[in-house]
């Protein structure tokens, strides 16, 4: 696979959930080995986040890049934050 085919490739986590697309590749100039890949995570039309993962976390490369680890979804992170908030209501005795 050529590097231009790798860039833009869809990335799936170990549970086959779409994580994002390959945006950039960092490699060691001395060894020529890929060290990290940067993924673009599409949140909505106007918002994108990036995630850098180690190339050691890549299980296979083919039609898709499949990771050997799970990447939590943003919705799951937001739900965790919402669950972590506690609200204390004071009872007023008249």
GIJODA-V895964 format. One record per residue. N is the residue number from 1. RES is the residue in one letter. SS is DSSP state (h for helix, s for strand, l for the rest). PSI is psi in whole degrees, 0 to 359 (none if undefined). Layout:
# GIJODA-V895964
n->{N,N}
res->{RES,RES}
ss->{SS,SS}
psi->{PSI,PSI}
This chain:
# GIJODA-V895964
n->{1,2,3,4,5,6,7,8,9,10,11,12,13,14,15,16,17,18,19,20,21,22,23,24,25,26,27,28,29,30,31,32,33,34,35,36,37,38,39,40,41,42,43,44,45,46,47,48,49,50,51,52,53,54,55,56,57,58,59,60,61,62,63,64,65,66,67,68,69,70,71,72,73,74,75,76,77,78,79,80,81,82,83,84,85,86,87,88,89,90,91,92,93,94}
res->{X,X,X,X,X,X,X,X,X,X,X,X,X,X,X,X,X,X,X,X,X,X,X,X,X,X,X,X,X,X,X,X,X,X,X,X,X,X,X,X,X,X,X,X,X,X,X,X,X,X,X,X,X,X,X,X,X,X,X,X,X,X,X,X,X,X,X,X,X,X,X,X,X,X,X,X,X,X,X,X,X,X,X,X,X,X,X,X,X,X,X,X,X,X}
ss->{l,l,h,h,h,h,l,l,l,s,s,s,l,l,l,l,l,s,s,s,s,s,s,s,s,s,s,l,l,l,l,l,l,s,s,s,s,s,s,s,s,s,s,s,l,l,s,s,s,s,s,s,s,s,h,h,h,s,s,s,s,l,l,l,s,s,s,l,l,l,l,l,l,h,h,h,h,h,h,h,h,h,h,h,l,l,l,l,l,l,l,l,l,l}
psi->{134,153,325,335,330,319,132,356,140,137,131,145,183,344,12,23,137,126,316,209,150,124,324,157,127,129,157,120,337,317,337,6,143,131,315,153,143,129,142,123,116,111,310,189,320,1,128,141,161,150,127,128,154,144,340,340,0,124,308,157,127,234,331,158,121,127,157,22,163,137,117,144,154,323,322,320,319,321,320,320,318,322,333,345,127,139,127,125,126,137,126,120,119,none}
